[in-house]
Structures are given as C-alpha cells and as structure tokens.
Amino acid sequence: MEYNTIPLVRNEEKKRFEIEVDGHYAFIDYKESRNKIALIHTETDPELAGKGAASAVVEKTLHYLDDNNITLLPFCPYVFAYIKKHPEWKRIISPDFKGYDEL
C-alpha cells in the first residue's frame, strides 16, 4: 500500500499522531513537555496489520518532529527499532534519552 499521499494528523485531544486508511488507523501515542515529545506506543487497527502502516506513521511522525524542531524520546520499542534500522533519525533524539548509545 502507498502511504505518501495520506496526511499525518496530530490529534491533540487523544495525544497521538495518526494516519487514517479507509476508516482504519495507525497511530503513535505521545507525551509532550516543552520542546520534547516522548513516543510511547505504536499501534494499528487489525485491518492495517502487516501492511506497512505502522512504519509509515513512524516515518511521518519523525519528519513532523524534525520539521518542527522537536526533540524525540523514543520510549516505544517499535519506534526505537525503526530508528535502529534508520540511523539517520538519531539526530533528533534527545541526548538525555537513556538508551541513546544503544542505537
């Protein structure tokens, strides 16, 4: 499935970044403080499982954080693993993040 044209939504009410595909969601829960965002949990509706939606929402969220100069705390294991596979994103991780050296 192609996700390039699907917009990322920052749903501040639910405290999550999300994409919607045919009425189904892939999202990342977050917590925010000052100019840092902690990504806590990534999830997709069952209808999107195994279709690349989780990695698409992670990539779009990382671009959003980078474009808005927001520092990342990747507490979500899925996000952490994504960055491990795509080390170019290490540049937006907070130096305060415990586990940073493991990436």
C-alpha positions as CSV (number, residue, x, y, z in Angstrom):
1,M,0.0,0.0,0.0
2,E,1.2,3.5,-0.8
3,Y,1.1,5.9,2.2
4,N,2.8,9.0,0.7
5,T,-0.4,10.8,0.0
6,I,-2.0,10.1,3.3
7,P,-1.6,13.0,5.7
8,L,-0.3,12.7,9.3
9,V,-2.7,14.2,11.9
10,R,-1.5,15.4,15.2
11,N,-4.6,14.5,17.3
12,E,-4.0,16.6,20.4
13,E,-7.2,15.5,22.0
14,K,-6.2,11.9,22.0
15,K,-2.4,12.7,22.3
16,R,-1.4,10.7,19.3
17,F,-0.1,11.1,15.8
18,E,-2.2,9.2,13.3
19,I,-2.9,8.3,9.8
20,E,-6.3,7.0,8.5
21,V,-6.7,4.5,5.8
22,D,-10.2,3.6,4.7
23,G,-11.6,4.3,8.1
24,H,-8.8,2.4,10.0
25,Y,-6.0,4.0,12.0
26,A,-2.3,3.6,12.6
27,F,-1.1,5.8,15.5
28,I,1.6,6.6,18.0
29,D,0.7,7.8,21.5
30,Y,2.8,10.6,22.8
31,K,3.5,12.7,25.9
32,E,4.9,16.2,25.4
33,S,6.9,18.5,27.7
34,R,8.4,21.8,26.5
35,N,10.2,21.1,23.2
36,K,10.4,17.3,23.6
37,I,7.9,14.6,22.6
38,A,8.1,11.1,24.1
39,L,6.7,8.5,21.7
40,I,5.1,5.8,24.0
41,H,3.2,3.3,21.9
42,T,2.6,2.5,18.2
43,E,-0.5,0.6,17.2
44,T,-2.5,-0.2,14.1
45,D,-6.1,-1.3,13.7
46,P,-6.2,-5.1,12.8
47,E,-7.2,-4.2,9.2
48,L,-3.9,-2.5,8.7
49,A,-1.7,-5.1,10.4
50,G,1.2,-6.2,8.2
51,K,0.6,-3.6,5.5
52,G,3.3,-1.1,6.4
53,A,1.0,1.3,8.2
54,A,3.0,1.3,11.4
55,S,6.3,2.1,9.8
56,A,4.5,4.8,7.7
57,V,3.1,6.6,10.7
58,V,6.5,6.4,12.4
59,E,8.3,7.9,9.4
60,K,5.7,10.6,9.0
61,T,5.9,11.4,12.7
62,L,9.7,11.6,12.7
63,H,9.5,14.0,9.7
64,Y,7.0,16.1,11.6
65,L,9.2,16.3,14.7
66,D,12.3,17.1,12.6
67,D,10.4,19.8,10.6
68,N,9.2,21.4,13.9
69,N,12.5,21.2,15.7
70,I,11.0,18.9,18.4
71,T,13.4,16.6,20.2
72,L,12.5,12.9,20.4
73,L,12.4,10.5,23.3
74,P,11.8,7.1,21.6
75,F,10.3,5.0,24.5
76,C,8.1,3.0,22.2
77,P,10.0,-0.2,21.3
78,Y,8.7,-0.1,17.7
79,V,10.0,3.5,17.2
80,F,13.3,2.6,18.9
81,A,13.7,-0.4,16.5
82,Y,12.7,1.8,13.5
83,I,15.4,4.3,14.3
84,K,17.9,1.5,14.8
85,K,17.2,0.4,11.2
86,H,17.2,4.1,10.0
87,P,20.1,5.7,12.0
88,E,19.8,9.0,10.1
89,W,17.0,9.8,12.6
90,K,19.3,9.6,15.6
91,R,19.9,13.3,15.1
92,I,16.5,14.2,16.6
93,I,16.8,12.1,19.7
94,S,17.3,13.9,22.9
95,P,20.8,13.5,24.4
96,D,19.0,12.9,27.7
97,F,17.5,9.7,26.4
98,K,18.6,6.6,28.3
99,G,19.5,4.0,25.7
100,Y,20.7,6.5,23.1
101,D,24.1,4.8,22.9
102,E,22.4,1.5,22.0
103,L,21.1,2.9,18.8
